[in-house]
Amino acid sequence: MNLAYRDIKHNLLRFVLTNFGLSLLLGIVIMITGVYGGLIDDALKQARAANADLWVVEAGTNGPFAESSRIPGDTRELVSRVYGVARAGSVTYQSVQTEVNGRPLRMYLIGFEPGRPGGPHRLVAGREILRSHYEMVADRSTGLNLGQEVALGTRGHQFTVVGLMQNEVTSSGDPVAYITLRDAQQLQFELAPPASRREKARGSNGETNDQVNAIIAKVSPNVKVDEVAAALSRWKHLTALTQDQQETLLSKYVIERARKQQGLIMVLLVIVSAVIIALIVYTLTMDKVRSIATLKFVGAPDRTIVGLIVQQALSMGIFSYFAGLALVLVFKPYFPRRLVLDPESIIIVFFITIGICLAASTMGIRLALKVDPAEALASSG
């Protein structure tokens, strides 16, 4: 005899609704796991997309992602001449907001030098930037199409989308777009006409806008990266970070608070899931007190009763887990954030679900073991 099978046979609707509700709860646990994975992957994506060996930034700062960094534009020429540096490119990073078809569009703009490190590394449609001005490569999540024009900057410069990328977003979920370095510097420092006239009236001669946020360097395979980093760090106005150091900063410090928040939500959901499964198993066991009493009356051992309760909890948990996973996979493209569900995370959540079911079944087991076999006679009488 199987208690779960009895539920399906005698009360199919209640069993289905119970498991549907439980599958939604476990689906949320799986979804938060995907959000957690996406948060870490998105945080590291821009640093890895640059394919850098070294990040040269302003002295005393931790790079363009952890905090602000500004260095003169000609620093790239200095870095290129250091022994061991094979290639170098200047990059800028800035967040912009504009309107497209009457709807707000927020993007994370990366300015780079075409033909040098720091540009888009993989396009899914269109071509790379070929003109020196007013062309853009954007992520698909912007909703932009090839050939579409986007107004950017205080003076509304029209940028034409010439290439599209996939899954290029920041840790905050903003889509990424690439433009040339000169365009990025112009957008970053250009004033609106009234502000420009005011600056001229007060006698300002205008500061140079030839500044970048970082220099990305590729090191020759015959030279150790640490040696080049040490050579660059001798210049007191610069700091050199290796790729590993940059990723450590991003994963452990920049998104530390967000990671803790997601981790806390996951722990709370696991606890809530355990409590709800325990209550469901306990309630279902109470409904079968007479059946359990009959089993005991005919001589069924305790291990048989325990096995029945555990089977019931596991069948509910496994069914609900796969139903919840299917729901997440079906609705994954419609989530406002990118979900990253790697096989390891899915397996870990599955075993956590099994552990929850086993722990939650203890309340039902305790109730079943207390059932008096005489209740079978009382019910028949």
C-alpha positions in Angstrom: 0.0 0.0 0.0 1.3 3.5 -0.9 -0.2 6.6 0.8 0.7 8.9 -2.1 -0.9 6.4 -4.5 -4.0 6.4 -2.3 -4.2 10.2 -2.4 -4.0 10.2 -6.2 -6.6 7.4 -6.4 -9.2 8.7 -3.9 -8.6 12.5 -4.1 -6.9 13.4 -7.3 -7.9 17.1 -7.3 -6.5 17.7 -3.8 -3.2 15.9 -4.6 -2.8 17.9 -7.8 -3.6 21.2 -6.2 -1.2 20.5 -3.2 1.6 19.5 -5.5 0.9 22.5 -7.8 1.2 24.9 -4.9 4.4 23.2 -3.7 5.8 23.3 -7.2 5.3 27.0 -7.3 7.2 27.4 -4.0 10.1 25.2 -5.2 10.0 27.0 -8.5 10.7 30.3 -6.6 13.6 28.6 -4.9 15.0 27.5 -8.3 14.4 31.0 -9.7 16.3 32.7 -6.9 19.2 30.2 -7.5 19.1 31.3 -11.1 19.1 35.0 -10.2 22.0 34.4 -7.8 24.0 32.7 -10.6 23.0 35.5 -13.1 24.1 38.2 -10.6 27.6 36.7 -10.3 27.9 35.9 -14.1 26.8 39.4 -15.1 29.2 41.0 -12.6 32.1 39.2 -14.1 30.9 39.3 -17.7 32.3 42.8 -18.6 35.6 42.2 -17.0 35.9 38.9 -18.8 34.6 40.3 -22.1 37.5 42.7 -22.3 39.9 39.6 -22.4 42.5 41.6 -20.5 45.7 40.4 -18.8 46.1 43.7 -16.9 43.9 46.6 -16.0 45.8 49.9 -15.6 43.8 52.4 -13.6 44.2 55.6 -11.6 46.6 55.3 -8.6 44.9 54.3 -5.4 41.7 53.1 -7.0 40.4 49.6 -7.6 39.5 49.9 -11.2 36.7 51.1 -13.4 34.0 48.8 -11.9 34.7 49.0 -8.2 35.2 52.8 -8.1 35.8 55.8 -10.3 39.1 56.0 -12.2 40.3 58.7 -14.6 43.7 58.7 -16.3 45.0 60.8 -19.2 44.2 59.4 -22.7 47.9 59.3 -23.7 48.6 56.7 -20.9 47.9 54.0 -23.4 51.0 55.1 -25.4 53.1 54.8 -22.2 51.7 51.4 -21.3 52.3 50.1 -24.8 56.0 50.8 -24.5 56.4 48.8 -21.3 58.4 45.6 -21.9 56.1 42.6 -22.1 52.9 44.5 -23.2 51.8 43.1 -26.5 48.7 45.3 -27.1 46.9 48.0 -25.2 43.6 49.8 -25.5 41.8 52.6 -23.8 38.3 52.2 -22.5 35.6 54.3 -20.8 32.5 53.2 -18.9 29.3 55.2 -18.3 25.6 54.8 -17.7 23.2 56.7 -20.0 19.5 57.0 -20.3 17.6 58.1 -23.3 14.2 57.5 -24.9 13.3 55.2 -27.8 9.8 55.3 -29.3 8.6 57.2 -26.3 10.0 54.6 -23.8 12.9 55.2 -21.5 16.0 53.1 -22.3 18.9 52.8 -19.9 22.2 51.4 -21.1 25.8 50.9 -19.9 28.0 52.5 -22.6 31.6 51.2 -23.2 33.9 53.3 -25.3 36.7 51.5 -26.9 39.3 51.9 -29.6 38.5 49.8 -32.7 41.2 47.3 -33.5 42.5 47.4 -29.9 41.6 45.3 -26.8 38.3 46.3 -25.0 35.8 46.0 -27.9 32.7 43.7 -28.3 34.0 40.1 -28.6 31.0 38.3 -30.1 28.2 39.6 -32.3 25.0 37.6 -33.1 23.9 39.9 -35.9 25.2 42.8 -37.9 28.8 43.9 -38.1 31.5 45.6 -36.0 31.9 49.3 -35.8 33.8 50.6 -38.9 33.1 54.3 -38.8 34.9 56.6 -36.3 31.7 58.3 -35.2 28.0 57.6 -34.3 27.8 53.8 -34.7 26.8 51.4 -32.0 26.9 47.7 -31.1 24.1 47.0 -28.5 22.7 44.0 -26.6 19.5 42.5 -27.8 17.8 43.3 -24.5 17.8 47.0 -25.4 15.1 46.2 -27.8 17.0 48.0 -30.6 17.1 46.7 -34.2 19.8 46.9 -36.8 19.8 50.2 -38.6 17.8 51.9 -35.8 18.9 55.3 -34.6 19.3 56.3 -31.0 19.7 59.8 -29.6 22.4 60.1 -27.0 24.0 62.9 -25.1 23.0 66.4 -24.1 22.9 67.4 -27.8 21.0 64.4 -29.0 23.7 62.9 -31.3 22.1 60.1 -33.5 23.9 56.8 -33.2 23.0 54.0 -35.6 22.9 50.4 -34.4 25.2 48.3 -36.7 25.6 45.2 -34.5 23.8 43.2 -31.9 25.1 41.1 -29.0 23.4 38.5 -26.7 23.4 38.4 -22.9 25.7 41.4 -22.4 24.4 43.0 -19.3 25.8 44.5 -16.1 25.3 43.2 -12.6 22.4 45.6 -12.2 20.7 44.2 -15.3 21.4 47.2 -17.6 22.1 46.2 -21.3 25.6 47.0 -22.6 26.4 49.0 -25.7 29.7 49.7 -27.4 30.7 53.0 -29.2 34.0 54.4 -30.2 36.2 56.0 -27.5 36.0 59.4 -29.1 32.2 59.3 -29.1 32.2 58.1 -25.5 34.5 60.9 -24.4 32.3 63.4 -26.2 29.2 62.1 -24.5 30.9 62.1 -21.1 32.2 65.7 -21.2 30.1 67.6 -23.7 27.9 70.2 -22.1 24.4 71.3 -23.2 24.4 74.5 -25.3 23.1 76.7 -22.4 25.7 75.3 -19.9 28.4 75.7 -22.5 27.6 79.4 -23.0 27.5 79.9 -19.3 31.0 78.3 -18.9 32.3 80.6 -21.6 30.8 83.7 -20.0 32.5 82.9 -16.7 35.8 82.7 -18.5 36.3 78.9 -18.4 38.7 77.7 -21.1 37.3 74.2 -20.9 39.2 71.2 -19.6 40.5 68.5 -21.9 38.2 65.6 -22.4 41.0 63.2 -23.4 40.6 61.1 -20.3 39.8 57.4 -20.0 38.7 55.1 -17.2 41.2 52.3 -17.7 43.9 50.9 -20.0 43.4 47.2 -21.0 46.7 45.5 -21.7 47.5 42.1 -23.3 50.8 40.7 -22.1 53.1 38.7 -24.3 52.9 34.9 -23.6 56.7 34.9 -23.0 56.5 37.3 -20.2 54.9 36.8 -16.7 51.9 39.1 -16.1 53.0 39.8 -12.5 56.3 41.1 -13.7 54.6 43.5 -16.1 52.2 44.6 -13.4 55.1 45.3 -11.0 56.8 47.4 -13.7 53.7 49.4 -14.3 53.0 49.9 -10.6 56.4 51.7 -10.3 54.7 54.7 -11.9 53.2 56.4 -8.9 50.2 57.8 -10.8 49.0 54.3 -12.0 47.8 51.1 -10.4 48.0 47.8 -12.3 45.5 45.0 -11.5 45.7 41.5 -13.0 42.6 39.9 -14.4 42.3 37.6 -11.3 42.5 40.6 -9.0 39.8 42.4 -11.0 37.4 39.4 -10.8 38.1 39.0 -7.1 37.1 42.7 -6.6 33.9 42.3 -8.5 32.7 39.0 -7.1 33.7 39.5 -3.4 33.3 43.3 -2.9 31.3 45.0 -5.6 28.3 42.6 -5.5 28.9 41.4 -1.9 25.8 43.0 -0.4 23.6 41.8 -3.3 25.0 38.3 -2.9 24.2 38.3 0.8 20.7 39.5 0.1 20.1 36.8 -2.5 21.6 34.2 -0.1 19.4 35.3 2.7 16.3 35.1 0.5 17.3 31.5 -0.6 17.8 30.4 3.0 14.4 31.8 4.1 12.7 30.2 1.1 14.2 26.8 2.0 13.0 27.2 5.6 9.5 28.2 4.5 9.5 25.2 2.0 10.5 22.8 4.8 7.7 24.1 7.1 5.1 23.9 4.4 6.0 20.4 3.3 6.1 19.3 7.0 2.5 20.7 7.5 1.3 19.1 4.3 2.7 15.7 5.3 1.4 16.0 8.8 -2.1 17.0 7.6 -2.2 14.1 5.0 -1.1 11.7 7.7 -3.9 12.8 10.1 -6.4 12.0 7.3 -5.1 8.4 7.2 -5.0 7.7 10.9 -7.6 4.9 10.5 -5.7 3.3 7.6 -2.5 3.4 9.7 -4.4 2.0 12.7 -5.6 -0.8 10.5 -2.1 -1.6 9.3 -0.9 -1.8 12.9 -3.8 -3.9 13.9 -3.0 -6.5 11.2 0.6 -6.6 12.5 2.5 -4.2 10.1 5.8 -3.3 11.7 6.8 0.4 12.4 9.4 0.4 9.6 6.5 -0.2 7.1 4.6 2.8 8.5 7.7 5.0 8.4 8.4 3.9 4.8 4.9 4.9 3.8 5.2 8.4 5.2 8.7 8.9 3.7 7.5 7.7 0.3 4.6 10.1 0.5 6.9 13.1 1.3 9.5 12.1 -1.3 6.9 11.6 -4.1 5.5 15.1 -3.3 8.9 16.7 -3.2 10.3 15.1 -6.4 7.1 15.7 -8.4 6.9 19.3 -7.2 10.6 19.9 -7.8 10.5 18.8 -11.5 7.2 20.7 -12.0 8.7 23.9 -10.5 11.9 23.4 -12.7 9.7 23.0 -15.8 7.8 26.2 -14.9 11.0 28.2 -14.5 12.5 26.9 -17.8 9.3 27.8 -19.6 9.0 31.3 -18.3 12.8 32.0 -18.1 12.9 34.2 -21.2 10.2 36.5 -19.7 12.1 37.2 -16.4 13.2 40.8 -16.1 16.7 39.5 -15.0 18.9 37.0 -16.6 18.8 33.6 -15.0 21.8 31.3 -15.0 21.0 27.8 -14.1 24.1 25.6 -14.4 23.8 21.8 -13.9 25.6 22.0 -10.5 23.1 24.4 -9.1 20.1 22.4 -10.3 21.6 19.2 -8.7 22.3 21.0 -5.5 18.7 22.3 -5.2 17.4 18.8 -6.0 19.3 17.3 -3.1 18.3 20.1 -0.8 14.7 19.3 -1.7 15.2 15.7 -0.9 16.7 16.7 2.5 13.8 19.0 3.2 11.3 16.2 2.4 13.1 13.7 4.7 13.3 16.3 7.5 9.7 17.4 7.0 8.4 13.8 7.1 9.5 13.4 10.8 6.3 15.2 12.0 4.1 12.8 10.1 6.2 9.8 11.2 5.9 10.9 14.9 2.1 11.2 14.5 1.8 7.8 12.7 3.9 6.0 15.4 1.6 7.3 18.1 -1.6 5.9 16.4 -3.3 3.3 18.6 -4.2 0.1 16.7 -7.4 0.0 18.7 -8.7 3.0 16.7 -9.2 0.6 13.8 -11.8 -1.3 15.9 -13.3 2.0 17.1 -13.8 3.2 13.5 -15.3 -0.2 12.5 -17.6 -0.1 15.5 
